[in-house]
Every structure is written in structure tokens, then in C-alpha cells.
Amino acid sequence: MVEQLAVNQLAAGSNPAPGATFYFIWMTKFFTYLLENKEGVIYIGSTSNLELRLKNHNDSSQKGWTKKRGPWKMIYFEEFSSRSEAVSREIFLKSLKAGKRIKDILKIS
């Protein structure tokens, strides 16, 4: 989920000047996601690691609302460049309330 920028030049075989200082920029992606269980219940959340978050939601040894209602499958996600954008989208989608309405709006079958 994390991309490293500026390393490509080194990997491509460029020769840096002796004593050159390198700065690496890390960009983390953030996601808003929708999960659905076998009863059709929709869960909306945000994260920077989709794979780990889904695993945690389905881990029955942990406490929480989703742990009691799983298993969950990911039915939709959107990518953002900042946590605040992902959380804002999560809040907006939660404001729509009904799961079927969300699925209709997002064109999810």
C-alpha cells in the first residue's frame, strides 16, 4: 500500500554525485471501503491497509461490532491521497443510511 518515490533513479542505474544526499518521499494511500455479510448488512469504514483491515474484521477472536456479524467480504473501495478525504467520504456514505441505497448510488450489485 505504500509507494516509494525517487528510488527509481537509483534502481535504473543512475550515478549520484559523491556525497549526494537523497531524500525519499513516502506516499500512503487511504481508502474508504464497504463490507457486506451474508445477511446483506453493510459496514462502511476507512483505512490505509485494506487487506489487514478486512482480516481484522473477520478475526472472531477480537471484540467489536463486526466480529459478531461476520464473515465479511469487501464489495467496494475508493482510494484517496489523505486520511481526511477518506474519512470525509466514509462520513458521507454513512449519512446515506440504507445499505441498498448506498449500493444503488455506487452501482454495486
Rosetta blueprint (number, residue, H / E / L):
1 M L
2 V E
3 E E
4 Q E
5 L E
6 A L
7 V L
8 N H
9 Q H
10 L H
11 A H
12 A L
13 G L
14 S L
15 N L
16 P L
17 A L
18 P L
19 G L
20 A L
21 T L
22 F L
23 Y L
24 F L
25 I E
26 W E
27 M E
28 T E
29 K L
30 F E
31 F E
32 T E
33 Y E
34 L E
35 L E
36 E E
37 N E
38 K L
39 E L
40 G L
41 V L
42 I E
43 Y E
44 I E
45 G E
46 S E
47 T E
48 S L
49 N L
50 L H
51 E H
52 L H
53 R H
54 L H
55 K H
56 N H
57 H H
58 N L
59 D L
60 S L
61 S L
62 Q L
63 K L
64 G L
65 W L
66 T L
67 K L
68 K L
69 R L
70 G L
71 P L
72 W E
73 K E
74 M E
75 I E
76 Y E
77 F E
78 E E
79 E E
80 F E
81 S L
82 S L
83 R H
84 S H
85 E H
86 A H
87 V H
88 S H
89 R H
90 E H
91 I H
92 F H
93 L H
94 K H
95 S H
96 L L
97 K L
98 A L
99 G H
100 K H
101 R H
102 I H
103 K H
104 D H
105 I H
106 L L
107 K L
108 I L
109 S L
